[in-house]
């Protein structure tokens, strides 16, 4: 059975996948989460570049004896776009989960619908000692973690860390990924309020025709609904 490598998005780290890993293990699947450089609780975030950020994922994939299933949540969409061409022979399938999939030469900041807000976030990050984006609690509670209690939102926030700016600010190389023929599927959380309706589906479909598996849940379904998330993830894996 293929190993599953789980990749977090902005502000997150490997700890956010603990419930999903437990649920997958109970169903007979081996899974491991990777923390990108600069996203660990004790990491030094100062000066982290995009290539430095993705290095732990590249190294984890390089050590796999067989091709793995690569799962990317949110900003990990373009992390996968940048990583997969480096280790294409180590990836058997890709599952994008409400993921930012970017055009050639664009950064995540470039694709945020409200550009005034994007520039405000960048300036906020540049004003910090380590040039990181602080936790934006109002956005996390209202858009990412909507529909759950304040106690549950607090539980999520306790796992989150400031985000190195490079993940949002670096234009990506998308052409090499576009040439790969690795099977892919979208795990689409239908109650996600972080972008306008259909935005994540549209980004995924920009890569071409591929299956979509729906899960009723918010952007943070992986954290708040680990059992049903794991079931949907297994469905994705079996679909492609």
N, C-alpha and C positions, 0 to 999 in steps of 0.2 A: 504494500500500500504506500502511495506517495506521501512523502513528508510535506507538511504545510509550514511555510515561513510567513509570519504575520508582520506587517509593516504599518506603523502608526502614522498619523498626520501631525499637524502643527499642535504645539503645546503638550502633546501626548508623549508617552514612552511605553516600553514593553509592559509595564505593570498594568496598563489598561486592558490588556488582553488576557489577564489571568483567568477570568471566568470562562471565556471562550476556550482557552486551552484545556481547562478542566472538563468542560462539556464535550470537547472533541475526544479527549482521552477516554472518557466513559463510553464513547461510541466506537472506540478502537482505532482512532487516528492519532498519529504522532504530530505534534505541532510545537513550534518554537517562535517566540517573538523577538525581534531585534530592536534595540534602541539606537536611533541615529545619533551620531556624535553631536554633542551640545544639548541633547534633550534628556540626559540623565539628571536626577535630582542634585547631584553634587558636581556636575560638569562645569568646566570653565567655558563659558559661551563666547568669550571675547575673541573676535576675529575668525570665527568658524566660517570656512568657505563651503560652497555647495559640495565640492568634491570631497572635502574632509567629512562633511555630514553623512554622505552616503557610503563612506569607506567601510563601516562595520557591516553594512548589508552586502556589499560586494564580497567581503571576506567570508561572511557566513555562507553565501551561495557557492563560493569557490571550493569550500570544504565539503560540500555535499557529494556523496558517492554516486547518487542517482538524481536525475532531474526532479525538482521540487515543484509544488504548487505555491505560487507567490501571490499573496493577498495584500492589497494596498488600500488603506482607508484614507479618504479626504486628500490632503496634500501629498500623500504617498503615491497618488496617481502619477504625478510628474517625476517623483523619485524613481518609480518603476521605469518610466520612459527613459530616464538618464542611466539607470543601472542595467537594465536587461541587455542592451547591446554588448556590454562588457563581459557578460557571463551567460550568453544565450543558450549554451549547451547544458547549463545547470537548471534551466527553467522549463518545466513540462507544460504548465498551464498558468494563466494569470487570471485572478479574480479582482476586478476593480469594485470597490464599495464606496458609492457616492464620492467619486474621486475627481480631483482636478486634473484633467487631461488637457495639455496645453499645445497650442500651435508652435511651429518652428520659430525660434527667436523671441518668444514671449515669456514673461514671468507671471507668477500668480498675481502679483500686484496689477499687471497690465489687464488682467481678465476680470478683476473685481468690478461689478456693474457701477458702483458709486466711486468714481475716481477721486473725488474730493475726500471721501472717507479713507481710501487707500493711501493717499498722500499724507493724511493726518496720522495714520498708523505708522507710516515710515518715519515721519518726523518724531513721533513719540519714541520709536525704537532708537533713533539716532541720538536722542537726548539721554539715554541710559548709559551707564559706564561700560557695559559690554555689548552695546548695540543689539539688544534683544527686544522682542515684542512682549511687553508684559501681559499677564493674564487679563483679558477683557471680560470681566465677570458678567456685565450686563448682556453682552453678546452670547456668552456661553450659556447663561441661564435662559435667555429669551429665544435663541435660535438653535443652538446645538443641543441643549438638554431640556427642551420644552416638554411639557406633559408629564413631568415627574415632580415629586415633592421637593421642597427646599432641602430637606435632609439628604435626599438622594443626589441632588445637585451639588451639595457640599461634599459628599463622598467622592464624586467625580473630580471636583476642583482640587481636592487634597492630593490627587495623583498627578496633577498638571504642573508644568514648569514654564518659565519664560521661553519664548521661541527664538532661536538664532535668526537674524534678519535674512540671511542668505537664501533660506528656503523660499521666501516670498519675493525676493528682489533680484534673483538671478535669471536671466533669459536662458531657456533650455534648448538643448539640441534634440529635436523631435524627429528629424528625418531618418536617423538610423533605426529608431524604434519602429517607425512606420514600415520599414522594409522587412521586419521580422514576421514570420508566419506562426508564431506561438499562439495556440488556441487561447481565447479569452472570453470572459463572460462578465456581465455587470450584475452585482448584487445591489439592488436599488431599494433603499429605505424610503418608503413612500411618504412619510410624515416629516421629512427633513425641511426645516424652515431656514436653513443657512443661505440658500440661494433661491431665486425664483423657481416656480414649478417647472419641471422638465429640463432644467439647466444641466444637471449631471447626466441625464439620459442623452441630451444633445452632444455633450462633450464626448461621451463614450461612442456614440454613433458616428462621430467624425472620423473614427478609426476604420469604419466600414461595418458591414452587417455582422452581427454576433448576438448570441442569446442574452436575454435579460431575465433575471429571477427577482421577483418582488418580495419584500418583507415589510410588513406593517410595523413601522417604528421610526424613531427620530434619527438624527445624525449620529447619536451616541448609542444606537441599538446594541453595538458590540459590548458596551459597558453595562447597560441597564437590562438587556435581554439576552444574556450569553447563551442560554439553552436554545431559544428559538433562532438566534443568530447562527449558532453552530449547525442547526438543522438546515437552515437556508444555505449555509456555506457548503455543506455536503451535497446539497442539491445542485449547487453551481458546479462543483467538482465533477459530479456524475453527468452533467449536461454537456461538458466539453471534453 
